Amino acid sequence: MVRRFRGEFHQKVDGKGRVSIPADFRRVLEAGDPTWTDGKVPEFVIVYGDHRRAYLECYTIDAANEVDAQIADLPRGSIERRMLERLFNGQSLKTTIDDTGRIVLPAKLRSKIDIDGMAYFIATGDTFQIWKPETFEAEELAKTEEWLDQFPDDFDPLTLLDQRGG
């Protein structure tokens, strides 16, 4: 079974863009890197996307390969394939975690999501996202509250899984 990212963390970003990857996330990145072995640092992919994306999406190598395979299944030369290749492959960065558990977020990526001192990491199952904490609170928490407001106070979100038909 594939390990999944779980949890949320606030991490300090230093002036050089170095930030610690939460230890639980590092274990998932190791498990999702087919070339990783003990004593080696895991690789992963950061997709930063276009100007509308206010966060960085981090994929294990296995998860990135899965998306790459789905893109490759699209007809060669189709606009959908070209755009997905550009958004997923072109606007991404393959990186590694150093032996102290940190990565260096390049200035371009820090500037894109306006990180300056703290980063908010949140698990999204097979990926995790890195946000400026204030942006996440302003944008994503409001979306969650708006979505939850359509349900009664005693609503259990897991009941939605029963509607999948399987």
C-alpha positions as CSV (number, residue, x, y, z in Angstrom):
1,M,0.0,0.0,0.0
2,V,1.2,3.5,-0.9
3,R,2.1,5.7,2.1
4,R,0.1,9.0,2.2
5,F,0.9,12.4,3.5
6,R,-1.0,13.4,6.6
7,G,-1.1,16.4,8.8
8,E,-0.3,20.1,8.7
9,F,2.8,22.0,9.9
10,H,4.2,25.5,10.1
11,Q,7.9,25.6,9.2
12,K,10.4,28.5,9.4
13,V,12.0,29.6,6.2
14,D,15.4,31.2,6.6
15,G,16.8,34.1,4.5
16,K,18.4,31.6,2.0
17,G,15.1,29.8,1.4
18,R,15.9,26.8,3.5
19,V,13.0,25.0,5.1
20,S,12.7,21.7,6.9
21,I,10.4,19.1,5.4
22,P,8.3,17.6,8.2
23,A,9.8,14.2,9.3
24,D,6.5,12.3,8.5
25,F,6.5,13.8,5.0
26,R,10.1,12.8,4.5
27,R,9.2,9.1,5.2
28,V,6.5,9.3,2.5
29,L,9.0,10.9,0.0
30,E,11.5,8.2,0.7
31,A,8.9,5.4,0.1
32,G,7.7,7.2,-3.1
33,D,11.2,7.4,-4.6
34,P,12.1,4.1,-6.4
35,T,15.8,4.9,-6.3
36,W,16.0,5.8,-2.6
37,T,17.9,3.6,-0.2
38,D,19.1,4.1,3.4
39,G,21.7,6.8,3.6
40,K,20.5,8.4,0.4
41,V,18.4,11.6,0.1
42,P,15.0,11.3,-1.5
43,E,14.0,13.2,-4.7
44,F,10.6,14.7,-5.3
45,V,8.9,17.1,-7.7
46,I,7.6,20.6,-6.9
47,V,5.0,21.8,-9.3
48,Y,4.5,25.6,-9.1
49,G,2.2,26.1,-12.0
50,D,0.9,29.2,-13.6
51,H,0.1,32.6,-12.0
52,R,-3.3,31.5,-10.7
53,R,-1.7,28.9,-8.4
54,A,-0.9,30.4,-4.9
55,Y,0.8,27.3,-3.5
56,L,3.5,24.7,-4.4
57,E,2.3,21.1,-4.9
58,C,4.9,18.5,-4.0
59,Y,4.8,15.0,-5.5
60,T,6.7,11.8,-4.7
61,I,8.6,10.5,-7.7
62,D,6.1,7.7,-8.0
63,A,3.1,10.1,-8.0
64,A,4.8,12.4,-10.6
65,N,5.4,9.4,-12.8
66,E,1.8,8.4,-12.5
67,V,0.7,11.9,-13.7
68,D,3.3,11.8,-16.5
69,A,1.9,8.4,-17.7
70,Q,-1.7,9.9,-17.7
71,I,-0.4,12.9,-19.7
72,A,1.4,10.6,-22.2
73,D,-1.8,8.7,-22.8
74,L,-3.4,11.8,-24.3
75,P,-3.1,12.1,-28.1
76,R,0.4,13.4,-29.2
77,G,0.1,17.0,-30.4
78,S,-3.3,17.6,-28.8
79,I,-3.7,20.9,-27.1
80,E,-4.7,19.2,-23.8
81,R,-1.4,17.2,-23.8
82,R,0.7,20.2,-24.7
83,M,-0.9,22.3,-22.0
84,L,-0.6,19.6,-19.3
85,E,3.0,19.0,-20.3
86,R,3.7,22.7,-20.0
87,L,1.8,23.1,-16.7
88,F,3.0,19.9,-15.0
89,N,6.5,19.3,-16.5
90,G,7.6,22.8,-17.6
91,Q,6.4,24.6,-14.5
92,S,8.0,22.2,-12.0
93,L,11.3,21.5,-10.3
94,K,12.9,18.2,-9.4
95,T,14.7,18.5,-6.1
96,T,16.2,16.6,-3.1
97,I,16.1,16.9,0.6
98,D,19.5,17.5,2.1
99,D,20.9,15.3,5.0
100,T,19.5,17.7,7.6
101,G,15.9,17.3,6.2
102,R,15.7,20.6,4.5
103,I,15.2,21.9,1.0
104,V,16.1,25.2,-0.5
105,L,13.1,26.9,-2.1
106,P,14.5,29.0,-5.0
107,A,13.8,32.7,-4.8
108,K,11.5,32.4,-7.8
109,L,9.2,30.0,-6.0
110,R,9.4,32.0,-2.7
111,S,8.4,35.1,-4.6
112,K,5.6,33.4,-6.5
113,I,3.8,32.4,-3.3
114,D,5.1,35.3,-1.3
115,I,6.7,33.3,1.4
116,D,8.9,35.3,3.8
117,G,9.7,33.7,7.1
118,M,7.0,30.9,7.6
119,A,5.6,28.3,5.3
120,Y,2.5,26.2,5.9
121,F,2.6,22.6,4.8
122,I,-0.6,20.6,4.4
123,A,-1.1,17.0,3.4
124,T,-3.4,16.3,0.5
125,G,-3.1,12.5,0.4
126,D,-0.7,11.6,-2.4
127,T,0.8,15.1,-2.4
128,F,1.4,17.9,0.0
129,Q,1.2,21.7,-0.5
130,I,3.3,24.6,0.7
131,W,1.5,27.9,1.2
132,K,2.1,31.2,2.7
133,P,0.1,30.8,6.0
134,E,-1.9,33.9,5.6
135,T,-2.9,33.0,2.0
136,F,-4.0,29.6,3.0
137,E,-6.1,31.0,5.8
138,A,-7.7,33.7,3.6
139,E,-8.4,31.5,0.6
140,E,-8.7,27.8,1.5
141,L,-10.2,27.9,4.9
142,A,-13.0,30.2,3.5
143,K,-13.7,27.7,0.8
144,T,-13.9,24.8,3.3
145,E,-16.2,26.8,5.5
146,E,-18.4,27.7,2.6
147,W,-18.6,24.1,1.5
148,L,-19.4,22.8,5.0
149,D,-22.1,25.5,5.4
150,Q,-24.3,23.6,2.9
151,F,-24.6,20.7,5.4
152,P,-26.2,20.4,8.8
153,D,-24.0,20.9,11.9
154,D,-23.9,17.1,12.6
155,F,-22.7,16.3,9.1
156,D,-19.9,13.7,8.8
157,P,-17.9,14.3,5.6
158,L,-17.1,10.5,5.4
159,T,-20.7,9.8,4.5
160,L,-19.8,11.2,1.0
161,L,-17.7,8.1,0.4
162,D,-20.8,6.0,0.6
163,Q,-22.1,7.8,-2.5
164,R,-19.3,6.6,-4.7
165,G,-21.1,3.4,-5.7
166,G,-18.4,1.0,-4.8
